[in-house]
Amino acid sequence: MVVENKSRVIDKKTNMKMYKNFIDYNPLFRFAHYVQTSGIYHRFSNKSFFPFRLVSIIIGPFILNKALPLLEKAWKFLYSEEFLQKVNIKRWALQLISYMGDLFLDVTFFTPNHTFQRINHYVKMKNFNEIEEALQEKKGVLIPFIHMGEIYHPVSALVHTKVNIDNKIQKNGVVIIASKENEFLFQPWLERCDNLFIPVTGNFEILRSEIDHHLKKNRCVFIMQDYFNKRQLRVPFIYGTKKYGFLIPCPQLLTYFHNEQGVPVVPCQSFPQKDMTRSIVKFFPKIDINSFDPEKETPEIKEDLIKLRQNKLNKKQQNGLLSLKINQLLYPYALKYPFYWQMIATLFKRSKFRIEFKEVKSYFEFYSIILQRLKQFIEKSYEPARKDVEILDILLSLNEVIKPMSDDPKAKIHLHKKYIEIRLLSTQAAFNKVTSIALSKQNQYIKQRYPKVQQLFTDLVNLF
């Protein structure tokens, strides 16, 4: 059964659904759902996690051969060859596989035992005062975090912790946006926690309305910063570092509410302790792009912050700047704990950005596709102080220059099922790559008849 791509809210009566793209996991989800709703988990509240850990370790080698090539490719992209010579990638892969198993087993058998009385037995919080202070503004709180460590512990910690607002002690209202694939790992919580709310990803407008409702109720909304897809706004992975300055997609729901309604943003991260049942959840100081001191930033960010204060920074740039700052804070932990970051396995797939030539028979088609996709790349990405206006002007000029090619019988080229991949690159690297390929495909006739094409592409790369 395929579920329609519609946003909705999970409730206690929601029926279990099957998902084709996660068909292998459905039996596991049904098993977890049964354990949590039947009350079997009570038997494990005081048990050691060690036997469960052994299960994950034993299963790991059976999955290794399928997972290793993908993980190895991602790690080789993220880390230097010199560094990787000092580590055992196969062991890293086994640790990541075991971690995923441990996570599932903790969610199934141990997390359901979290209560107000026992939460400190499982999860310790650092800097909870950041949440308390943000809630005093009564706009709700946006909490970005990444798929690292026991990702359900931050949610459970807030669900089982009370807060003082206007001298009144009350439960935290907590919202976690569930993906369609994982929603039934969350559903049993609703039977135990009346202060937990779980909308499901889908239509942006419907989801935005749902989140807006919760924020107006002054609730804490968790948003996964690394649950990205190729259609989202791309910003630097870790700005200010040469190796990690490549662009990566980022969800924009959080930035929308921060920039439009001034909702406080308090990032957090979960750090496993002796095993997956124990974590330290750390909350970081509130992020507000309007309060950053331009004099303490790089010249490029300083320029954009000054424009922000002058109301000259457009919505895309404002969203991109906030996403950049969140990435700058959270993603170093993904690098520090490589075998605790789940999304490493989907890094290439989710960030794909291809310029595809399915059946191209003329230079006019060839260049038109390139220029259209480069325009989309600029419109759907952000880098501080990038010369977007100048870039788009040159792309527009190129579109004018290639128009005569459409009627030129000699301007023929044949490309079938070819593509240029520009994911996980900075804008400069992406444009350099595309320009190099675009010009290398020119024959002698095109070079002589349309010399301005080369000139304008050269002008384009000289903007960086």
Secondary structure, DSSP 8 states (H G I E B T S, - for coil): ----S--EE--TT------GGGGGGHHHHHHHHHHHHHTGGGGGTTS-SHHHHHHHHHHHHHHHHHHHHHHHHHHHHHS-HHHHTTS-HHHHHHHHHHHHHHHHHIIIIIGGG--TTTHHHHEEEE-THHHHHHHTTSS-EEEEE-SBS-TTHHHHHHHT-EEEETTEEEE--EEE-B-TTTHHHHTTHHHH-TTEE-EES--HHHHHHHHHHHHHTT-EEEEETT---TTSEEEESSTT-STT--EEEE--HHHHHHHHH---B--EEEEE-SSTT-EEEEE---B-GGG--GGGS-HHHHHHHHHHHTT-S-HHHHHHHHHHHHHHHHHHHHHHSGGGBGGGGGHHHHT--EEEEEEEEEHHHHHHHHHHHHHHHHHTB--TT--HHHHHHHHHHHHHHHGGGGG-TT-EEEEEEEEEE-TT--HHHHHHHHHHHHHHT--HHHHHH-HHHHHHHHHHHTT-
